[in-house]
Amino acid sequence: MIKFSVFRFPLSVQELVIGLVSCLAATLSAFAQPAVDVFQLLDGSQLHGSLAGIDPQKGVRWQHAASATPLEFLTRNAHLIRFAQAAPPPAQPSANQTCRFRFLNGDELTGNLISLDAQQIELETWFAGKLRAPRASVQSIAFLARGFATLYEGPNDLSGWATGPTPTAWQLRDGVLTASANAFMGRDLKLPPQSRVEFDVGGNGALNFYLSLYTDAVERFNFASSGYQFNLGLGYANLMRGQGNFGMQHLGQTQIPVALPGKKLHVEVRTDLLAGSLMLLVDGNVVQQWHDPAIQRPLAAEPNAPPAAAPRAPAVPGSGLSFFTLNNGIQFSGIKVSAWDGRPIEPDPIATNFSGHLVRLANQDRATGQVESIRDGKLTLLVAGKIEIPLTRVTHVILAAPQPAATNRPAGELHARLSSGEVLALAQPRWANQTLAGVNPHFGPLQLDSRWVRQLRFNPSREPATPDLPFLGAEGQPLFER
């Protein structure tokens, strides 16, 4: 007996929806590449996989999908390991980190200052508890405002981001987001009135994209949304303020460097809505500062007037952030969003003409002299005599001028960057059993949870060669799959 299959047409609405959803899921899976770790050598070669271990004698052991056993590499040939995922710092219910410490060798970390005297500094860190270091190794101490916090750092994946009607317009690989034309991504990061947004951007073509801050449109791009919109293009930047149903107000335009093909610009926006100020920096240089006329600046207090109440943030319709690209192939990486205290972020003084110590105060005044000690909430400064300054008035203490990067670092030293952005130098590094251990030049032997590590930089005084072209197999496909 011959049996015939019976086909029904047309399909029901339910069947059609199920088919479309299945097709969309298959398409998304093709673009959603799993996040993997990356190992780069000094010759430019790159391997995906996972770190199996680091030993001072045996070097780096790297597990690759094409190898049955871990591959071994000499540390003198290694450049960088970037981890796709890194655990955030554990919750600190007792107190926020109150200081940023910079050391002469380039180490940078946050923590709480316990004391400083003529011989040593004692501080408390979230990753290693209480530490002591010679005072002579400290370059500067910045005092952070209460409430300082990192709100976002990535991208490691697109979870938490709304990607609009075309989620496949973004591709994430090795920490770099590549956008097609009209790609959108938005997120409500609960931006405080004072914030800093930083990222690297580049591409093979001309830049043309929107960065929206304090926006109420985080699901898809809307020209009529409220908030601030930066439009960055080929050598220019525009700033507009969205007023909802009342249209857009143009706040001004400025010139920015042109991003050459294959090169990146480091873009930073510092916003202080309490003062109505928005500042744009490119590659660390201030290119323009705008004032929103809709926000009234606080009046200067009279000398003998009673202390005024803290200024309130102006009413803004949203607290979100979004990116919207107009051109194809624009790449974003190193996105970092943090709370900011509104204080000027000044570079440390250059080495020439540096004598004594420099103390910057909250009212923009400066004092020079010899810092004798910091303890019990006071800084003791020797000028003609001895004066004590409450730490609540101090924003920055500079004890030594920056020095050029040392070229005589210990053999095998690496720099570990933690999930909070801190950097530590470690000699004789060892990675095993979820532990990174080594010897820091200031603190001595250290041991921390390897899950907190975002990046390892080997041979910090050497730069890698240009990456090799991909090794392609038949029909132009990569020979080794990730």
C-alpha positions in Angstrom: 0.0 0.0 0.0 1.3 3.4 -0.9 0.9 6.1 1.7 0.8 9.8 0.9 1.8 12.5 3.3 -0.9 15.1 3.7 0.2 18.8 3.9 -2.1 21.4 5.3 -2.1 24.9 4.0 -2.3 27.6 5.1 -0.6 27.2 8.4 -2.3 28.4 11.5 -1.2 31.6 13.2 0.2 29.6 16.1 2.3 27.4 13.9 3.6 30.4 11.9 4.7 32.1 15.1 6.4 29.0 16.4 8.3 28.7 13.1 9.4 32.3 13.1 10.6 32.0 16.7 12.6 28.9 15.9 14.1 30.5 12.8 15.1 33.6 14.9 16.6 31.4 17.6 18.7 29.6 15.0 19.9 33.0 13.6 20.7 34.3 17.1 22.7 31.2 17.9 24.8 31.8 14.8 25.8 35.3 16.0 26.0 34.5 19.8 29.6 33.3 20.0 30.6 31.9 23.4 33.0 34.1 25.4 36.4 32.5 25.5 39.8 33.4 26.9 42.5 34.7 24.6 46.3 34.2 24.8 48.5 36.5 22.7 52.2 36.0 22.0 54.8 38.7 21.4 55.0 37.7 17.7 51.3 38.6 17.3 49.9 35.0 17.3 46.7 34.5 19.2 45.1 31.3 20.7 41.6 30.8 22.1 41.2 28.4 24.9 41.8 28.4 28.7 44.7 28.9 31.0 45.7 25.6 32.6 48.5 27.0 34.8 51.6 29.3 35.2 54.8 28.0 36.7 58.0 30.1 37.2 60.1 27.3 35.7 57.7 25.7 33.1 56.0 28.8 31.9 52.5 29.1 30.6 50.3 26.0 30.1 47.4 26.7 27.7 44.6 24.4 26.8 43.5 24.6 23.2 40.6 22.8 21.6 42.9 21.3 18.9 45.3 19.8 21.5 44.7 16.7 23.7 47.1 18.1 26.3 47.9 21.6 27.4 50.5 23.5 25.3 53.5 24.9 27.1 55.0 28.4 26.3 58.0 30.2 27.7 56.9 33.3 29.5 59.6 35.4 27.6 57.5 34.8 24.5 54.1 35.6 26.1 52.4 39.0 25.8 48.8 38.9 27.1 46.0 36.7 28.5 42.5 38.3 28.5 39.8 36.4 30.4 36.3 36.5 29.0 34.8 36.5 32.5 36.1 37.9 35.8 34.3 37.9 39.2 33.5 41.3 40.6 34.9 42.3 44.0 33.0 40.7 46.9 30.5 43.0 48.7 32.0 45.3 51.3 29.2 46.2 53.7 31.6 47.9 56.2 32.9 50.8 54.0 33.5 51.8 50.4 37.0 52.1 49.1 38.1 55.6 49.9 41.4 56.1 48.2 43.2 55.3 44.9 46.9 54.6 45.4 49.5 54.9 42.6 53.0 53.5 43.0 56.2 54.5 41.2 56.4 51.2 39.3 52.9 51.7 37.8 50.8 49.6 40.3 47.4 51.2 41.0 44.8 50.0 43.5 41.9 51.2 45.6 41.5 50.7 49.3 41.2 52.4 52.7 44.2 54.4 54.0 45.0 53.4 57.6 48.1 55.4 58.2 51.2 57.0 56.6 54.4 58.1 58.3 58.0 58.7 57.3 58.8 55.1 56.7 55.8 53.2 55.5 52.2 53.3 54.4 49.5 50.9 55.7 46.3 50.3 53.7 43.4 47.9 53.6 42.4 46.3 50.3 39.4 44.2 49.2 41.6 41.4 47.7 44.4 41.0 50.2 43.3 42.6 53.5 45.8 44.9 55.2 49.1 45.6 53.4 52.2 47.6 54.3 54.6 49.1 51.8 57.6 51.5 52.0 56.5 55.1 51.8 59.2 55.8 49.2 57.4 53.6 46.7 54.1 55.6 46.8 53.6 58.2 44.0 50.2 59.6 44.9 47.0 59.1 46.9 43.7 60.3 45.6 40.8 60.6 48.1 37.5 59.4 46.5 34.2 61.0 47.3 31.6 58.9 49.2 29.5 56.8 46.9 32.3 56.3 44.3 31.5 53.1 42.4 32.0 51.3 39.1 28.6 50.8 37.6 29.6 48.8 34.5 32.8 47.5 32.9 32.9 45.3 29.8 31.7 44.1 27.4 32.0 40.5 28.3 28.5 39.6 26.9 25.3 41.4 25.9 23.3 40.2 28.9 21.5 43.1 30.5 21.6 45.2 27.3 18.5 45.8 25.1 19.6 45.5 21.4 16.5 46.8 19.7 14.7 45.2 16.8 17.8 43.7 15.3 19.9 42.0 18.0 22.1 40.3 15.4 23.4 43.7 14.4 26.1 43.3 17.1 28.9 40.7 17.2 31.1 40.2 20.2 34.5 38.7 19.9 37.4 38.9 22.4 36.0 41.9 24.2 35.3 43.9 21.1 31.7 44.7 19.9 31.4 45.2 16.2 28.2 46.9 14.9 26.4 46.9 11.6 24.6 50.0 10.4 21.7 51.1 12.6 22.8 48.8 15.5 21.4 49.8 18.9 22.2 48.8 22.5 20.8 50.4 25.6 20.8 49.8 29.3 19.4 51.5 32.4 22.6 51.8 34.6 20.9 54.2 37.1 23.4 56.9 36.2 23.9 59.2 39.2 23.9 63.0 38.6 27.8 62.9 38.5 29.1 60.2 36.2 32.0 59.2 34.0 31.6 57.1 30.8 34.7 55.8 29.0 35.2 53.6 25.9 37.5 52.9 23.0 36.0 53.3 19.5 37.3 52.7 16.0 36.7 50.9 12.8 37.8 50.5 9.2 35.5 53.2 8.0 34.3 56.7 9.1 32.8 57.0 12.6 29.2 58.1 12.9 27.3 57.1 16.0 25.2 58.5 18.9 25.9 58.1 22.6 22.9 58.9 24.7 23.2 59.7 28.5 20.4 60.0 31.1 18.0 58.8 28.4 14.6 57.4 29.0 14.8 55.3 25.8 16.8 52.1 26.5 14.8 49.7 24.4 15.4 51.3 21.0 16.9 54.6 19.6 14.5 57.5 19.6 15.6 61.0 18.3 12.7 62.5 20.3 13.8 60.9 23.6 14.8 63.0 26.6 18.4 63.2 27.9 21.7 64.1 26.3 22.8 62.9 22.8 26.4 63.1 21.6 26.8 62.6 17.9 30.4 61.7 17.1 31.4 61.7 13.4 34.4 62.3 11.1 36.3 65.0 13.1 33.3 66.5 14.9 31.1 66.0 17.9 27.6 67.5 18.5 25.8 67.7 21.8 22.0 67.9 21.9 19.5 67.9 24.8 16.3 65.9 24.2 13.2 67.5 25.6 10.6 64.8 24.9 7.7 66.3 23.1 9.4 69.7 23.0 12.1 68.6 20.5 15.9 68.8 20.6 18.0 71.7 21.8 21.5 72.0 20.2 24.1 72.8 22.9 27.1 73.1 20.6 29.6 71.5 18.3 33.4 70.9 18.6 36.2 69.2 16.6 37.6 65.9 17.6 40.6 63.9 16.2 39.8 61.8 13.1 39.9 58.1 13.8 42.2 56.5 11.3 41.4 53.1 9.9 42.5 50.4 12.3 43.2 53.0 15.1 41.0 53.7 18.2 40.0 56.8 20.0 39.6 56.8 23.8 36.4 58.8 24.5 35.4 59.9 27.9 32.4 62.0 29.0 32.2 63.5 32.5 28.8 64.8 33.5 28.0 66.9 36.5 24.3 67.7 36.5 24.6 69.5 39.8 26.5 72.2 38.0 25.0 71.6 34.5 28.3 70.7 33.1 29.2 68.1 30.4 32.8 67.6 29.4 34.1 65.6 26.4 37.7 64.2 26.4 39.4 62.3 23.6 42.6 60.4 24.2 42.8 62.0 27.6 42.6 65.6 26.3 39.6 67.9 27.1 38.1 69.0 23.7 35.0 70.8 24.9 33.0 71.6 28.1 29.3 72.5 27.7 26.9 74.1 30.1 23.2 73.2 29.9 21.3 76.5 30.3 18.3 74.5 31.6 20.3 73.8 34.8 21.0 76.7 37.1 24.5 76.8 38.6 24.5 77.1 42.4 25.3 80.6 43.6 28.6 81.2 45.4 28.0 81.4 49.2 28.8 84.6 51.1 31.9 84.4 53.3 30.0 84.5 56.6 26.8 82.8 55.4 25.6 79.6 57.1 26.4 76.4 55.3 23.8 75.7 52.6 22.1 72.4 52.0 23.6 70.1 49.5 22.5 70.9 46.0 19.9 68.6 44.6 20.2 67.0 41.2 18.0 68.4 38.5 15.0 66.4 37.4 16.1 64.2 34.4 13.7 61.8 32.7 15.9 58.8 32.6 19.1 57.2 34.0 20.0 55.1 31.0 22.8 54.9 28.4 22.7 53.8 24.8 24.8 53.5 21.7 23.4 53.8 18.1 25.6 53.4 15.1 24.8 54.9 11.7 27.8 53.3 9.8 28.8 49.7 9.5 31.9 48.2 11.2 32.2 50.5 14.2 33.9 48.7 17.1 33.5 49.5 20.8 35.6 48.1 23.6 36.8 49.0 27.1 33.4 50.4 28.1 33.5 51.7 31.7 30.8 53.6 33.5 31.4 54.9 37.0 30.1 57.4 39.6 32.2 60.6 39.8 32.6 63.2 42.5 32.7 66.2 40.2 36.2 67.1 41.2 38.7 68.0 38.6 40.8 65.0 37.5 44.2 66.5 37.0 47.3 64.6 35.8 50.1 64.2 38.3 52.9 66.8 37.8 55.7 66.1 35.4 59.1 65.3 36.8 60.7 68.7 36.0 60.7 71.3 38.7 59.2 69.0 41.3 60.2 69.7 44.9 58.4 68.8 48.1 55.0 67.3 48.2 51.8 68.7 46.7 48.4 68.6 48.5 45.3 69.5 46.6 42.3 70.7 48.5 38.5 70.5 47.8 38.2 74.2 47.3 40.9 74.0 44.4 43.6 75.5 46.7 47.1 73.8 46.7 49.6 73.5 49.5 53.3 72.4 49.1 55.6 71.2 51.8 56.6 67.9 53.4 53.9 65.5 54.3 54.9 64.2 57.7 52.1 61.8 58.4 48.4 60.9 57.7 46.4 59.3 60.5 43.3 59.8 62.6 41.6 61.7 59.8 44.3 64.4 59.6 47.2 65.2 57.3 50.2 66.8 59.0 52.2 69.1 56.6 55.5 70.8 57.3 55.7 74.2 55.7 57.3 77.0 57.8 55.8 75.3 60.7 53.5 72.3 61.2 49.9 72.5 60.1 47.1 69.9 60.3 44.5 69.6 57.5 41.3 67.5 58.0 41.2 64.7 55.4 37.7 65.8 54.5 39.3 68.8 52.8 42.0 66.9 50.9 41.4 65.5 47.4 44.9 64.5 46.3 48.4 64.0 47.8 51.3 63.7 45.4 54.5 62.4 47.1 56.7 61.9 44.0 56.7 62.8 40.3 55.8 60.2 37.8 58.8 58.2 36.5 59.3 56.6 33.1 58.5 52.9 32.9 61.4 50.9 34.3 63.3 48.7 31.7 65.1 46.6 34.3 62.0 44.8 35.7 62.6 41.4 37.3 62.7 38.5 34.9 59.3 36.9 34.5 57.3 39.7 36.1 53.7 40.1 35.0 51.0 42.7 35.6 47.7 41.4 36.8 44.6 43.6 36.1 41.7 42.8 38.4 38.0 43.1 37.7 37.9 46.4 39.6 40.5 47.9 37.2 43.4 47.7 39.7 46.9 46.7 38.5 49.5 44.7 40.4 53.0 43.6 39.4 54.0 40.1 40.4 57.4 38.4 40.1 57.7 34.6 40.2 54.0 34.2 39.3 52.2 31.0 39.9 48.7 30.1 38.8 47.1 27.0 40.1 44.0 25.7 41.9 42.1 29.0 41.4 44.9 31.0 43.0 47.3 33.6 41.6 50.4 34.0 43.7 53.6 36.0 43.4 55.9 38.6 44.9 55.0 42.2 44.7 57.9 44.7 44.8 56.1 46.8 47.6 54.0 44.3 49.6 56.1 41.1 49.3 54.4 37.7 48.8 50.7 38.0 47.7 48.0 35.5 47.0 44.6 36.2 45.6 41.6 34.4 44.0 42.3 33.9 40.3 38.6 34.4 39.5 39.1 38.2 40.2 41.7 38.5 37.4 40.6 40.1 34.2 43.9 40.3 32.4 47.6 39.2 32.7 50.3 41.2 30.9 53.7 39.5 30.5 56.9 41.2 29.6 55.4 44.7 30.3 58.4 46.6 28.8 58.0 44.8 25.4 55.3 45.5 22.8 53.9 42.7 20.5 54.4 42.5 16.8 51.5 43.1 14.3 49.1 40.1 14.6 49.5 37.5 12.0 46.9 37.0 9.3 44.4 34.2 10.1 45.5 30.8 9.0 42.8 29.7 6.7 41.9 26.1 5.5 39.7 24.9 2.7 37.1 27.3 1.4 38.5 30.2 3.4 37.4 28.8 6.8 39.7 29.0 9.8 41.7 25.9 10.2 41.2 25.8 14.0 37.7 26.5 15.3 37.2 28.2 18.7 
